[in-house]
């Protein structure tokens, strides 16, 4: 789904620019009414990365990647009881302050690394048995 890919790329660019250029201590944006809890958003970002990674390895002749992306993100947002708008405004809010953006990205990265390490250990276990 092009919109999702553009959105994820935008998030990465915003996080990068925030980490480099934003020097304010308080958030530039006002707090959204339906702000997603920071730790919940970290988990959603980590899962979004996994969704995008999955979509990259799916053969192009299989199910439509756009349809699959739509379904994956619908399931993700339904599981967390959020809307796309909440997701977008929450990310914009958290990345509007340098330290918050950096922490958000670092925490999401840590989750992804932990999941990768768990899978690696699982694969090693399977080869031993």
ABEGO torsion letter per residue (X at the ends): XAAAAAAAAAAAAAAAAAAAABABABBABBBBABBBBAAAAAAAAAAAAAAAAAAAABBAABBBAAAAAAAAAAAAAAAAGBBAAAAAAAAAAAAABAAAAAAAAAAAAAAAAAAAAAAAAAAAAAAAX
